[in-house]
Amino acid sequence: MKRILILATTVIALCACCRTQARTCNPAPVVKPGIEVLRDRGFAGLEGKKVGLLTNPSGVDRRLQSTIDILYKAKNVDLVRLFAPEHGVRGDIYAGGHAEDTFDEATGLKVYSVYGKYRKPTPEMLQGLDVVVYDIQDVGARSYTFISALGLMMRACAENGIEVMVLDRPNPLGGEKVEGCVVEPGFYSYVGEFAIPYVYGLTVGELAMLINEEGLNCGEKGDEPALKCKLTVVPMEGWKRSMTYDQTGLPWILPSPNVPQEANAIGYPCAGIVGDFSNSFLNIGVGYTLPFLVFAAEWVDAEKFKAELESYQIPGVAWRTIHYKPFFGNSQGKLLHGVQYFFTDYPAAPLTLINFYVMQAAHKLWPEHNPYDGNVNRTHDIVCGTDWIRNTFGQRFLVADILDYWMKDAEPFKALSKKYYLYK
């Protein structure tokens, strides 16, 4: 009887561990990403073709084998060329650094940069290819550059009669959140190439289908005729729209340096808009161990900041005070004071509005620190996809003034998106 009690206690303890530290306990795999589905299908669709691959370190199977190496070693796949997005195919280029054309040491393959002199592949880069495969972990937010790299690749392939195959991966935000107005004419850029909401609630495969079929692929400036490529999406198995990344059973491989964990991916749309102010209004944890998860500055009174934000009763969000010194960046070595946010009810929480509630609280308490500074902030405008937010919110710094406009496209986009859902 005593042995039974001990065993029962051990099982309970292990279950508790798995609930709180899922990565430590290695839960049974739930989701099979596109690269594994493709392999299980014998690489159908690639046989007898010259293959190019646009990927980065996040393109791996659950055993952490790179998609580069999987395709290169496959007997019936002729992988002949690689394309490097921001940070490079092997992740050896830091944020904002431009990749150069080079050769991959592991395979000897030529690597063309699509985040350097050219962002849209030239005909010379694509010469001789039959199909380009895309496999990069997305974060579900419009301003993340990898979906723009995909869009420009699709456009170039359409112009040159080359197929595109997208290996699908989970949206770490889940597939149910849609927030933010679509990009407006005059505000298209590499951090806003498509007329889609800031948070779009689709996997990268679903998004590729939507932009291809709905004529949204109009180039980086949004002023070119839409082009349609021959597109194949290899779907995942086991993913559901309600899933955030921690529920997939897949390892998280950072797609870029400031998104080291899945929590930072969820934080990206919550703090990235504030972080894009060129005048370093508030530190958002970049340069410290909590990228996109905090808001702080030397001039902030952390307790007052927390109390003001708590008074807004933002659904599903809780706050704590925090004090830290960034290791690098504009605030390196300075003691910053501020708040860290947590989700108490993720489905109910408005992700992007956290940015604006933080700005509202900061302006009420410290109006002398104006993030707009009386100047036109082009970076903020292109990230938001419009100057309407700056022109309106900058008057009184009240979320209520922009809420309807910011969310006006969410429901129409959801209705449009359902045609392209691959998952329930």
N, C-alpha and C positions, 0 to 999 in steps of 0.2 A: 504493500500500500504506500509505503514511504517513497519507493522508487517511482511509482506512478505520479505521486504529488510533485516530485522533483522534476520529472519529465514534463508534466503539465506546466509547471512554473517556467521551465526553460522555453517551451513553445510560446507561451504568452509573452515572455521577454523578447524573443526573436521577432514576433509579430509586431510588438511595439516599436522595435528598432526599424523594421521595414516601413512602418508608417511615417517615422520621423526622419530617417536617413536612408531613403530608398537606394541611393547610389552605393552606399556601403554594403547593403544587403543583396545587391544584384538581383532584382526581381525578374521573374520569367519574362522573356521578350514578348511584346504585344504587337508591335508594328514592324512590318517588313518594308524597308525603303525601296525605291524604284530600282536601284542598282542590283539589289538581291533578287527582285522579281525578274529583271532582265536576264540575270545569270541563270535563274531557274528555267527560263524559257529558251535557254541555249543561245542567248544573244540574238534572238529573232529580230530581223529588221536591219541588222548590221552585216550579215554575211555577204561576202563578195563586194563590199563597198570600201572605199577609202574614207577613213573616219577621222574627224577632228574632235577635240574635247575641250570645252570651256569649263573649268573647275577650279577648286582651291582645296585647302586641307580638310574642309568640312565634307567633301565628297568621299565618304568611306562607307564600308559595310559595318555590321555590328561588331565584327572582330577587328575593326580599325584598319582593314586593308584599303588602301587608296583606290579610288575608281580608276586613276591613271594606271596603276599596276595591274588591276583586275582586267581591264580591257587590253592592255599591252601583252599580257600573258595568255589571253584567251586564244585558242588555236584557230578559231574561225572568225576572228576580228582583226582587221588590218588598221591599227591605230597609227596614224602617220604624223599627227600634228597636235600641238597643245596651244590653248589660248589663255592668257593670264589676265584676270581681272585685278581690281585693286587688291594689294597685298601679295599678289603673285600666286602661281599654281601650288607652290609648296609653303606659302605663308611667310616668306622671308623678307617681305617689304612692309615697313610700318605704315600706319595710317597717313594717307595723303601723299605718300611717296610714289613716284611714277616708276612703273616697271619698264624694263628695256627688253627688246628682243634678245633671246638667249637660247641656250640648250638645256634641257633637263638632264641633270647628271645621272639620275637613276636609269633612264631609258635611252638617253642620247637624242631624244626627239627635239625638233625645233619648237621653240616657244615664242609665239607672237604676243606682244602686249596689246591689250585693249583698254589699258589705263595709262597711256603715255602719250606719244605723239598722235596716235589714233585711238579713238574710242569705238568708232564703227569700223569693223574689219574692211580692209581694201580688197578688191578683186584678186590682187597678187597673194594676199594672205590665204585666201580661200581656194586658190587655183588647184585643181586636181581632186578636190574633195567631193564626195557624194553626199555626206551627212555630217552634221555637227551635233554632238551630244552635249547636253548641259546638265551638270550635277553640282549644285551649290546649296547649302542650307540657307534658307530665307529667314527673315525675322518678322515678316508680316507688316512692315511699315514702308510707305511709299518712298521715303528719302534714303533708304538703304540702297547703295549703288548697284548691287548685283542684279536686281531686276532690270535696271536700265541697261546693263551690259547684255542681258538676255534679249531685251527689246531691240537693241541695235544690231545684235547678231542675227536675230530673226529677220530684220529688215535687209541686212546685207545678203543673207542667204536667199531671200525672196528675189532680190535683184539678180542673183547669179545662178538661180535654178538649183539650189542646194537644199536638201532636207534638213529639218531640225528635229531632234529627239530630246525631250525633257524627261529626266529621271526624277520622279516626284519625291518630295520629302515633307515632313509635317510642318504646318504653320505653328510656331511655338506659342502664339497667342490664342490658338484654337481657331475654329472656323466660324465663330458666331458673332464676333465683335467687328462692327463697321463704324468708323468715326471719321469726321473731318470732311470738309467740302472738297470737291474735285479741283484739279489744277485748271486755272482759267487762262485764256489766251494772253500771251505776254509774259507768262510765268513758268513756261516749260523749261526744264533744265535737266542735268544729269541726276539731280536729286528729286526730280518730278517730271518724268518723261511721259507719263500717261495721265489721261483725264480720269483718275480714280481717286477715291477717298484716301486720307492719310493712313488709316487702318482699313484694310480691304477684305479681310475675312476669307481669303482664298489660299489654297496651296499654290506653290509656284507653277505647278502643272495646270491647275484650273485658271490661274491668271494668264498664262501663256495662251490658252484656248480662247479666253475672253478677248484679249487685246487683238488676237489674230482674226477672230470672227466679227468683232464689233467695230473694226476700223480705227482702233485707238493707237496703232503703231505709226505715228506721224513724225518720227524722228525726234532728236533731242530738243529741237526748237519748236516742235509742234506745228510746223508750217509746211510740211511736205505731204504729198498724197499718201494715204495709208496703203501699205503693201501687205499681202498675205502670202506666207510661206507654206510649204508642205510640212505640216506639223504632226508629230506623234508624241503622245504623253504615255509613259510607262507608269501606271498608278501604283500606289502603295497597297499593301494588304493589311487590314486590321485597324486602320486609322478611322477615327470618328470626329465629327466636327466639334464635339464638346471637349476633346482632349487638348490639354496643354502638354508641353514637351515632356514634363516629368512623369507623365502617365504612359508614355510610349514604350518604355523599356529600352530605349536606344541611348547609347552614349552621346553626350553633347561634345562636339568638337568645335571650338571657337571659330566662327566664320571670319571674324576680324578681331584685332587685339583688345578692343574695349567691350567685347561681348564674350567674356570667358566662361560664363555659365548661362543656363537657360533663364535664370532670374534676371540677368542683365538684358536679355532679349525682350522680356516682358517690360522691363523698365525703359527700353529705348524710346517707345512712343510716349511714355509718361514724362520724360525729362529732356528728350532730345531737342525739342523746340526751344526750351530755355537755354540749353547748352549751345545752340547755334548762334547766339548773340555774339557778334564780333567784339563787343566791348567787355566781355567777361563779367557779365552782370552777377551771376551766381555760379559757383562751382557745383557741378552735378555728380561729383565722384570720379570723373575722369582725371587721372593723375594720382588717384588713391585706389583702395581695394574695392570700392563700391560704385563702379561706373553706372550712371543713370538711376541710381537708387537713393540719392541724397540731394539736398539743396543747402548750400552754406556759403558764408562769406565772413570776412573779419568783422564787418560792421553789424552783423546780425546778433540780436539777443535771442538765443535759442528758445527759452521758455515762452517769451512773448510770441515768437513765430509759431510755435506748437499750439499755443492757446488760440491764436487767431485762426489757424487752419482747422482746428477741432470745432470751432464755432460754426464752420460752414456745413458740418455734418455731411461730408461727401460720402455717398453710399459705398460701402465695402472697403473703406480706406481708414487705416489707423496711423498715428504719428508718434514718434519718439524724438527726443533731443539727441544731438550727436555733436562731438567736437573732434577734429582730426587735422593732421598736417599732410597735405599732398606731397608725394615723392617727386613729382615732376609737373611741368606746366607753369602757367602764369602765377599760380599760388604756391609754388614749391616752397616748403619749409615754413609757411605761414600757418598759424593756428586759426582754423575756420570754425564757425559755430553755425548750427542749423538744425535741420530735421531729416529724419529718415522715415520713409513711408512703408507700410505693409498692407497686404490685402487680407481683410477679414471675410470678404465675400466677393471673390474675383468676378463671377458672372455679373454682379450688380455694379461693379466699379467702372467709372468712366475713365479710360486710360489717358487719352490726350488732354482732357480737361484738367488733369492734375497740373500740367504746365501752367495753365492760365489761373487756376486758383492760387498757386504759389506766387505768381506775379501779382495777383490782386492783394494777397496778404502782405507781400513785401512792400508794395506801393503804399498801402494804408499805413504801415508802421514806419517806413523810411522813404517818404516820397522824394527825397533828394537823390535817391539812387534810381534814376529812370532808365530802364533798359533801352528805350528808344532814343533817348538823349536829344530829342528834337531833330534828329537826322533821319533821312530815308535809309532804312536798314534792308538792303537788297537780299542779304542772306536769309533773314527772317521771312521776307515776302516769298521767296522762291520755295522755302521749306513749307510754308503754309499754303502755297499755291495761289496766293492772292495778296493784294495790298489792302483789301477791305478790312482784314482782321487788325492790322496795325493801325490803320486810320480810325477805326471805330473803338477798339479796345484801348488804344493809347489816349483816348479822351478822358475816360474815367476809371479805367482799369477794373471794370466789373464784368465778370463772366456772363452775367445776365444780358449784357448788351450784345454779346456775340453768339450766344448759345444757339439760337434758331438758325443763324446763317451757317455756323460751323457744322451743324448737323443736318442741314437741309437736303444733302444728297445721299445720306446714309440709307434710308429706306428705299428710294428708287434704285440705288446701286445693288442692294440686297435682292430686290426683285429681278433685276437684270442678271445677277450672278447665278441665280438658281438654275439657269439653263446649262451652266457649265459645271455644276457640282458633280464630282466623281465619288463623293462620300456622303453618308447620312449623318 
